[in-house]
Amino acid sequence: MIKIGVFFGGVSREREISFSGAKTVSQTLNRSLFEPVYILVDSLGKFIKINPVQFEHKAISDFYPTQDSIPKEYDEFSPVYIETLEDLTTEKHREIMEQVGTPIPTESLSEHIDFALLMLHGTFAEDGMLQGLFEWLQIPYSGCGIFPSSFSIDKHLQQVVNEKLSLGSNRKYHMMRKDDWRNCDRNELFEELKSKLGLPIVIKAPYQGSSIGVSILKVDDLDTFTKAVNTSLFARQISKDEWTTLTEPQRKEYVNGLMSLEKGIGLPVIFEEKSLLGGNLGEQIIYSPIKLIAKLNDFFSYSEEDATLFSFESEDMVLFEQHLSGKEFSCGVIQNENLEAIALPPTEIITIAQVYDFEAKYLPNASQKRIPINIPIDKIIEIQEKCKEIFQTFKFDACARIDGFYTNDNTIELIDINTLPGMSPTSLIFRQAAEIGLSPTDFMTYLVYQSLNCRVHTAKRPYFFRTLFKKLEAELLDTDYHKKEPVALFFDKDTFEEARKEYNSVASEGKQNPFCVLLKEENEDITLYKLPVSFLLKPNVEEVIQNLDSSLHPAISHTIEKAKELTDFFVKDFVSVPQKIDLEMLNDMTNDVIWLPKSENNEEAAKSKIKKQLYEIGMAVVD
């Protein structure tokens, strides 16, 4: 069995989203093929092998660092990460790591795993650095290699290359370094940008993911502009009036907000102080929230100047872009075994907010997703072709997600590339892959398989990678793998969430081939529908019921045909649209049923009748 190192956490601001992805892997990875080894990468870059029991927590900060290792002065503040602890010695750091798992020296990783499944995002993960480390250690890893990873994280470089090659974007933009921002005439810069880009202006941190550090400036206001730029640089300017009018509890609340990695700038911070004569007195690193409050209190006791704080992980540049109006989309791209790109159906993203930011991506009901995007079929195919072109031109591997806009003047603008798409339960890549028949478990198997295939073709010493790839290929081609017994998973409108969880649980065990049957109630009658896996990934059961009798969108039919060879390799019994079935048809499909509906005890109830009939035709029913 192949040992899969599931790497999550990391140094970046997206560590908690990474934790969500690792949880998803723990629920979906095929355990008949793979043995998962969960490895937390802490925010100081250390590797810790942990027990999956830690996934019961909501966040990494809930269990690491452990509560008894956090000084009492932090009690009123959260989240607290390991880099926030001051005067952390090597011995103390190791002691804290050992409280949650087993520290693994970097050079020893290959003794614990055969393959690295990367659930990390952002800096030091999605930018080629971790990929380079695994290349050096000769450990095969998931997703893209060093060059496409480093290219995709650099939004500025993407703009320059697209401008030169006319691959995907015609937007106007402007770049500025942090030092230039600090020394420029900000009113003059604002006027220049309004003239060049117009309003609204999109202001970005160019090396972040998950829309962290992104603002859309709509108002013609210098103060709002300044705050937006500082947000992208992960900086804060605090005026004396702003600070001194706060009560002590409000000051604690303010600093607690600063500690958020998504909305604040995080700790530690760099406090910059200038002398009254204009010289720089130096930079002071402040780890503790209590010490930061004390420093601000002291500073404003003698200074009328604004206090300037920079994140320890601050950006060096800020990117200004022309705002696009239209329909936002995201398009996953995968590959077949011959390394030919296959673009999945692009998803239209409909947000309540003005920007598809961190919260819109990851909070429930913060945005709506429509597959495929609601535009003419020829334009959908054009989006897919453009995304494939980017994928192939820059030698992407296995999987990537490309975001863009279908603008109000009917043009296609590609705006961002993600080489390690999020794998949380709401992830777009899962929903798009489901449209061609891949369940989350199938997709994770595909990702390991195709990533190994890519490493065989790109590694400098591919012999051991090829051996591992052939081993997995043989297991997937084994007739026993494809002869798993089918099991029908019955659910109703009240047990949709339970059906999703049960489906993933059964699929990940790798012993049975689950399919879902919806009991749709109409008056006192019940109709049975065998559902495609894509329906299980819809956001709610209402959308499932609304689409039971709808036909397949031509763009999805087109994509299914393009992906047929890949789907046939990984999926047994692919169903693309809901099918009405009766118990006689069901009897030809399976002898086993998992029953989820909470039926009444009354045998005359419609659902109870169905259940009784299942027993009568000899079905093995498990509640």
Residue pairs with C-beta under 8 A, 6 or more apart in sequence:
1 33
1 34
1 35
2 33
2 34
2 35
2 114
2 115
2 448
2 468
2 471
2 472
3 34
3 35
3 37
3 112
3 113
3 114
3 115
4 29
4 34
4 35
4 36
4 37
4 113
4 114
4 115
4 117
4 448
5 37
5 39
5 109
5 112
5 113
5 114
5 115
5 116
5 117
5 139
6 22
6 25
6 26
6 29
6 36
6 37
6 38
6 39
6 117
6 119
7 39
7 41
7 47
7 116
7 117
7 118
7 119
7 120
7 130
8 15
8 18
8 19
8 21
8 22
8 38
8 39
8 40
8 41
8 119
8 120
9 15
9 18
9 19
9 40
9 41
9 42
9 43
9 60
9 120
10 18
10 41
10 43
10 120
10 121
10 122
10 124
10 125
11 41
11 43
11 44
11 45
11 122
11 123
11 124
11 125
11 313
12 120
12 121
12 122
12 123
12 124
12 125
12 126
12 208
12 209
12 313
13 122
13 208
13 210
13 212
13 261
13 262
13 266
13 313
14 120
14 121
14 122
14 209
14 210
14 212
15 43
15 60
15 81
15 120
15 261
16 59
16 60
16 61
16 261
16 262
17 121
17 210
17 362
17 422
17 424
18 119
18 120
18 121
18 125
19 59
19 60
20 362
20 422
20 423
20 424
20 425
21 119
21 422
21 423
21 424
21 427
22 38
22 55
22 119
23 55
23 424
24 423
24 424
24 425
24 427
24 440
25 36
25 117
25 119
25 423
25 444
26 36
26 38
26 52
26 55
27 440
27 501
27 504
27 505
27 508
28 439
28 440
28 441
28 444
28 504
28 507
28 508
29 36
29 117
29 441
29 444
29 508
30 441
30 444
30 445
30 507
30 508
30 510
31 508
31 509
31 510
32 481
32 509
32 510
32 511
33 445
33 472
33 475
33 476
33 510
34 448
36 52
37 49
37 112
37 113
38 49
38 50
38 51
38 52
38 54
38 55
39 47
39 48
39 49
39 50
39 104
39 109
39 112
39 113
40 47
40 48
40 50
40 54
40 60
40 64
40 100
40 101
41 47
41 48
41 120
41 125
42 48
42 64
42 82
42 97
43 81
43 82
43 83
44 82
44 83
44 93
45 124
46 93
46 97
46 103
47 103
47 104
47 105
47 106
47 109
48 64
48 97
48 100
48 101
48 102
48 103
48 104
49 101
49 102
49 103
49 104
49 112
50 100
50 101
51 101
54 63
54 64
54 100
54 101
57 63
59 79
60 81
61 78
61 79
61 80
61 81
63 100
64 82
64 96
64 100
65 80
65 81
65 82
65 85
65 96
66 96
66 99
66 100
69 85
69 92
69 95
69 96
69 99
70 80
70 85
71 85
71 288
73 288
73 289
73 290
74 80
74 84
74 288
74 289
74 290
76 252
76 256
77 252
77 255
77 256
77 259
77 289
78 256
78 259
79 259
79 260
79 261
80 259
81 266
82 88
82 93
82 96
83 267
83 268
83 312
84 259
84 267
84 268
84 287
84 288
85 287
86 287
86 288
86 291
94 103
97 103
104 112
106 133
106 137
107 137
109 116
109 137
109 139
110 137
110 138
110 139
113 139
114 139
114 140
114 468
115 139
115 140
115 141
115 142
115 448
115 451
115 452
115 468
116 134
116 139
116 140
116 141
116 142
117 141
117 142
117 444
117 447
117 448
118 125
118 130
118 141
118 142
118 143
118 420
119 420
119 423
120 126
120 130
120 420
121 209
121 210
121 420
121 422
122 153
122 208
122 209
122 210
122 212
123 129
123 153
123 207
123 208
123 313
124 130
125 420
126 149
126 152
126 153
126 209
126 418
126 419
126 420
127 149
127 150
127 153
127 154
127 207
128 145
128 146
128 147
128 149
128 150
128 153
130 141
131 141
131 143
131 144
131 145
131 146
131 149
132 146
134 140
134 141
135 145
135 146
135 459
135 460
138 459
138 461
138 464
140 451
140 452
140 455
140 459
140 465
140 468
141 451
141 455
142 398
142 399
142 420
142 447
142 448
142 451
143 149
143 397
143 398
143 399
143 400
143 419
143 420
143 447
143 451
144 152
144 396
144 397
144 398
144 399
144 400
144 419
144 420
145 395
145 397
145 454
145 458
147 394
147 395
148 394
148 395
148 396
148 397
148 400
148 419
149 419
149 420
151 157
151 158
151 161
151 394
151 417
152 158
152 394
152 396
152 400
152 417
152 418
152 419
153 207
153 209
153 419
154 206
154 207
155 204
155 206
155 207
155 319
155 416
156 175
156 206
156 317
156 319
158 169
158 416
158 417
159 169
159 171
159 173
159 319
159 321
161 167
162 168
162 169
162 414
163 169
165 393
167 386
167 389
167 390
167 393
167 414
168 386
168 389
168 390
168 404
168 412
168 413
168 414
169 413
169 414
169 415
170 411
170 413
171 321
171 322
171 324
171 413
171 415
172 196
172 197
172 321
172 322
173 197
173 319
173 320
173 321
173 322
174 193
174 196
174 197
174 319
174 320
175 206
175 317
175 318
175 319
175 320
176 184
176 189
176 317
176 318
176 320
177 316
177 317
178 233
178 314
178 315
178 316
178 317
178 318
181 189
181 229
181 233
181 318
186 222
186 225
186 226
187 222
190 222
190 225
193 201
193 320
194 201
194 220
197 320
197 321
197 322
197 323
198 322
198 323
199 217
199 218
199 219
199 220
199 323
200 216
200 217
200 218
200 323
201 216
201 217
201 225
201 320
201 321
201 322
201 323
202 214
202 215
202 216
202 217
202 320
202 321
202 322
202 323
202 355
203 214
203 215
203 216
203 217
203 228
203 229
203 231
203 232
203 318
203 319
203 320
203 321
204 213
204 214
204 232
204 318
204 319
204 320
204 321
205 212
205 213
205 214
205 232
205 233
205 234
205 315
205 318
205 319
206 315
206 317
206 318
206 319
207 315
207 317
208 214
208 315
209 418
210 262
210 358
210 361
210 362
210 422
211 355
211 356
211 357
211 358
211 360
211 361
212 261
212 262
212 358
213 231
213 232
213 233
213 234
213 315
214 232
214 355
214 357
215 228
215 231
215 232
215 355
216 323
216 354
216 355
217 224
217 225
217 228
218 354
226 237
229 318
230 236
230 237
232 315
232 318
232 319
233 310
233 314
233 315
233 318
234 265
234 266
234 310
234 311
234 313
234 314
234 315
235 265
235 308
235 309
235 310
235 311
235 314
236 258
236 265
236 308
236 309
237 306
237 307
237 308
237 309
238 296
238 306
238 307
238 309
239 306
240 300
240 303
240 304
240 305
240 306
243 251
243 296
243 300
243 307
244 300
246 254
251 293
251 296
251 297
252 289
252 293
255 289
255 292
255 293
256 289
257 263
257 264
258 264
258 265
258 266
258 267
258 269
258 289
258 292
258 309
259 266
259 267
259 289
260 266
262 358
262 359
263 358
265 309
265 310
265 311
265 314
266 311
266 312
266 313
267 286
267 287
267 288
267 289
267 292
267 312
268 285
268 286
268 287
268 312
269 285
269 286
269 292
269 309
269 310
269 311
269 312
270 283
270 284
270 285
270 286
270 309
270 310
270 311
270 312
270 314
271 283
271 284
271 285
271 286
271 292
271 295
271 299
271 307
271 308
271 309
272 280
272 283
272 308
272 309
272 310
273 280
273 281
273 282
273 283
273 284
273 299
274 280
274 281
274 305
275 281
284 295
285 312
286 292
286 295
296 307
299 307
300 307
324 405
324 407
324 413
324 415
325 405
325 407
325 408
326 405
326 406
326 407
326 408
327 348
327 373
327 374
327 375
327 405
327 406
328 348
328 349
328 351
328 356
328 403
328 404
328 405
329 346
329 347
329 348
329 349
329 373
329 383
329 403
329 404
329 405
329 406
330 346
330 347
330 349
330 401
330 402
330 403
330 404
330 428
331 343
331 344
331 345
331 346
331 347
331 383
331 384
331 387
331 401
331 402
331 403
331 404
331 432
332 343
332 344
332 399
332 400
332 401
332 402
332 421
332 428
332 429
332 432
332 433
333 341
333 342
333 343
333 344
333 387
333 388
333 391
333 396
333 399
333 400
333 401
333 402
334 341
334 342
334 344
334 398
334 399
334 433
334 446
334 450
334 563
334 566
335 341
335 342
335 397
335 398
335 399
335 450
335 454
336 342
336 563
336 565
336 566
337 450
337 453
337 566
337 569
339 453
339 454
339 457
341 388
341 391
341 392
341 396
342 388
342 559
342 562
342 563
342 566
343 383
343 384
343 385
343 387
343 388
343 391
343 559
343 562
344 384
344 429
344 432
344 433
344 435
344 436
344 559
344 563
345 371
345 372
345 380
345 384
345 432
345 435
345 553
345 555
345 556
345 559
346 371
346 372
346 373
346 380
346 383
346 384
346 387
346 432
347 369
347 370
347 371
347 372
347 373
347 428
347 431
347 432
348 369
348 370
348 371
348 372
348 373
348 374
349 356
349 360
349 367
349 368
349 369
350 367
350 368
350 369
350 370
351 360
351 366
351 367
351 368
352 360
352 366
352 367
353 359
353 360
353 366
353 367
356 367
356 403
359 366
360 366
360 367
361 367
361 422
362 422
362 424
362 426
364 426
368 539
369 428
369 431
369 539
371 431
371 432
371 435
371 534
371 556
372 380
372 553
372 555
372 556
373 380
373 383
373 406
375 406
377 554
377 555
377 558
379 406
379 410
379 412
380 555
381 555
381 558
382 412
383 404
383 406
383 412
384 559
386 404
386 412
386 414
387 402
387 404
387 414
390 396
390 402
390 414
390 417
391 400
391 402
396 417
396 419
397 450
397 451
397 454
397 458
398 447
398 450
398 451
398 453
398 454
399 419
399 421
399 429
399 447
399 450
399 451
400 417
400 418
400 419
400 421
401 417
401 418
401 421
401 428
401 429
402 414
402 416
402 417
402 418
403 414
403 415
403 416
403 417
403 418
404 412
404 413
404 414
404 415
404 416
405 412
405 413
405 415
406 412
407 413
421 427
421 428
421 429
422 428
422 429
423 429
423 430
426 539
429 443
430 440
430 443
430 537
431 534
431 537
431 538
433 442
433 443
433 446
434 440
434 443
434 532
434 533
434 534
434 536
434 537
435 534
435 556
435 559
435 560
436 559
436 560
436 563
436 566
436 567
437 532
437 533
437 560
437 567
437 571
437 574
437 575
437 576
438 446
438 533
438 567
438 570
438 571
439 503
439 504
439 507
439 533
439 536
439 571
440 504
440 507
440 537
441 504
441 507
441 508
441 510
442 507
442 570
442 571
445 476
445 570
446 566
446 570
448 472
449 469
449 472
449 473
449 476
452 465
452 468
452 469
452 472
453 469
455 462
455 465
455 469
456 462
456 465
456 466
456 469
459 465
475 481
476 569
476 570
482 572
484 510
484 511
484 512
484 513
484 572
485 511
485 512
485 513
485 590
485 592
486 512
486 513
486 514
486 515
486 573
486 589
486 590
486 592
487 506
487 512
487 513
487 514
487 515
487 590
487 592
487 593
487 594
488 514
488 515
488 516
488 517
488 586
488 589
488 590
488 592
488 593
488 594
489 499
489 502
489 503
489 506
489 514
489 515
489 516
489 517
489 593
489 594
489 596
490 517
490 519
490 593
490 594
490 595
490 596
490 597
490 610
491 498
491 499
491 516
491 517
491 518
491 519
491 596
491 597
492 518
492 519
492 520
492 521
492 596
492 597
492 607
493 520
493 521
493 541
493 545
494 597
494 598
495 596
495 597
495 598
496 540
496 541
496 544
498 596
499 516
499 536
499 596
500 536
500 537
502 514
502 594
502 596
503 514
503 516
503 533
503 536
506 512
506 514
506 594
507 513
507 514
512 592
513 572
513 573
514 594
515 530
515 531
515 573
515 575
515 589
515 590
516 530
516 531
516 533
516 535
516 536
517 528
517 529
517 530
517 531
517 581
517 586
518 528
518 529
518 531
518 544
518 545
518 548
518 578
519 526
519 527
519 528
519 597
519 607
519 610
520 526
520 527
520 528
520 529
520 545
520 548
521 606
521 607
524 606
525 606
526 606
526 607
526 610
527 580
528 580
528 581
528 582
528 583
528 586
528 610
529 548
529 578
529 579
529 580
529 581
530 575
530 578
530 579
530 581
530 589
531 544
531 575
531 578
532 575
532 576
532 577
532 578
533 575
535 544
535 547
535 578
538 544
538 547
547 578
548 578
549 578
550 577
551 577
552 560
552 576
552 577
556 576
557 576
560 567
560 576
567 574
568 574
581 589
583 610
583 613
583 614
583 617
586 619
587 617
587 618
587 619
590 619
591 618
591 619
591 620
592 619
592 620
592 622
593 614
593 619
593 620
593 621
593 622
594 621
594 622
595 611
595 614
595 621
595 622
595 623
597 607
597 611
599 605
599 607
599 608
599 611
600 607
600 608
601 608
602 608
603 609
603 612
611 621
614 621
615 621
